[in-house]
Amino acid sequence: MRCELCKVAAYDGRRVVLHGHGLVERQQRGPAVAGEEPSCVVIVVRRYLCTACDTVMRVLPSSAVARKHFSGAAIALAFALWGLCGKSAREVREQVSDQKKLGAGARGWRSLGRWAREVAAGRLFAGLGLSGFPGGPRAVAARAAQALIGWAAAAAREAAPEAAAFNGASHVS
């Protein structure tokens, strides 16, 4: 393990540089399994303090995505439903989000486009190598879902595309 900022190793051979700095809770939204009812669960995140540069970092479980309320698998499921299955943004939100109350003027789900732009910018699912991918948000979502299916376990690739993308998200950072 290394510091995210200064890149110093947790132990430099003489002293421990990264020290435990407590636990924090954060929410994670989305279904636990593709096709199940979405929920919001609280997960515990470990914090570390780098004594070399005074940075505090959080170490997330593999299911979580930095700076996102939704799990990586939930985002992958949304991309597959929207990009590959052709569902509307509203239908995708109903299947992926636990937040059911919408305002009177709500038409879709802006998070889908935001996530797709983050994939194209290399800030989300950077391991897929889709930075700079041309096309609109739905095209980027479709390509990301296809790439995530490729990361799924061999047996999971035979399932429906949304289930396969859901599975593949756990293998990509």
N, C-alpha and C positions, 0 to 999 in steps of 0.2 A: 504494500500500500504506500502511496506517495501523497504529499500535499498537492491539492489541486492548483494552488497558486505558484509556490516556489519550487515545486517538484522534488523537494527533499524527501528521502526515504523515511519511513516510519522509525527505523532504527538505523543509525549511521555507522554502527560498529563500536561506538563509544557510549552513546546515550540514546534514550528513547526520545524522539522528536514529536511524535503525534501522541497526544494524551487524550483519554476518554474525557468528554466534556458534557456528559449527561445524555438524557433521552428526551425526545420531544414526540408528541403525537401529531399525526396529520391524517386527513381523510383520503380515502381512495374510493372512487366511484366506478360503477359498471358491474356487469354480471360476473359471478365467480366462474361460471362455465358458459360457453356459447349456447344461447337458446334459453338460458334461465332468466328469471326476473332480476333486473338490475337492483343494486343496493349501494349503500354508502357504509363503509366499514372504517374503523380507526386503526391505523397501523402505527407501530412504534419505530422511530428512526433514531439511530445512534449518532451523536455528534462527537467530533474530535477537534482538539485545539492543536495547531501547529506552533510549537514554541520558537521556531525559526523566524516566522513572519507574522504571527498572531492571527492567522486566518482560522475561522471556525468553519468546518465542513460537515456536511451531513452524508451519511452512508445509507442509501436506500435499499430495501429488498428488491430482488430482481423484477418483481411484478410492478413496481412503481416507476414513474417517469418524473424526472426532475421538473419542478415548476408546473406540474399538471395535476389537476384533481382526479382525472380519470387514469385508470391503469393502462399500461401499454397494450395489454390484450383487448381492453375495451376500445381503444383507439383503432387498433387493427380490425376489430369486428366492425366498427363504424365505417372504416375505409372500404372493407369488402362489401358491406351492404349497399353503400352509396355508389362506389366506383364500379364494382363488378356485377352486383345484382340489380342495379338501376333503381333502388328504392329512393323515395323522396327524402329530403332532409328531415321532415317531420316524422316520417315512419322510422327512420334510423334513430332519431332521438327517443322515440317511444320504446325501442328495443334496447338501447344502450344506457340511457340516463334514468336515474331514479327520481329526478326532479320532474314531476308530472304537471305542476301548475305552470301555465303559460299566460302571458299577458294577452289582452284583447287583440293587440296588433301583431302578435307573433306569427311568423310565416314559415320559418325553417329552423335551422340550427347553425348559427354563425361559427361555432367551434369547428365544424367540418372544414370549412374554407381556411380558417386560421391554422389548423393542424396541417393541412395540405401545403400551405405556403411555408410552414416551418420545415416540412420534409424537403421541399424544393430548395430551401436555403441551407440545408444541412444541419439544422438545429434539433430535429426530431428524427429518430431512427437513423442516425448518421451512419451506422454500420451497413445500411442498405446501399450506400453510394449513389443516392439519387439527387445529390446536390446539383442544381442547375438543370434539372429535368424540365423540358419545355412542355407547355400545355397549360390548360386551365386547372383549377383545383380538383375537379372531378377526375380528370385524366391523371393527375398526380396521385390522387387517392387510389385509383385503379391500379396504377403501376406499383405503388407501395404495397397494396394488398397482394398483388402477384408475387412480389419479391418476398413478402412475409410468408406466403404459402410455401415458397421454396425453402425457407428455413424450418418449416414444420417437420416433426418426426415423420418418418416414412409412412407409418400406418395412418397418421392424421391427414396426410395429403389426399387420401382416398375419400375423405369426408366432404361435406358441402364446403364451398369456398370460404364462407364466413367462419366456419369452425376451424378450417385449416389455417387461415390467417390468424385467428385467435391463438392457436397453438404455436405458430411460428413466432409470434411477438415475444414469447418467453426466451427465445434464443438469440435475440438481437438487442444490442444496446443503443 
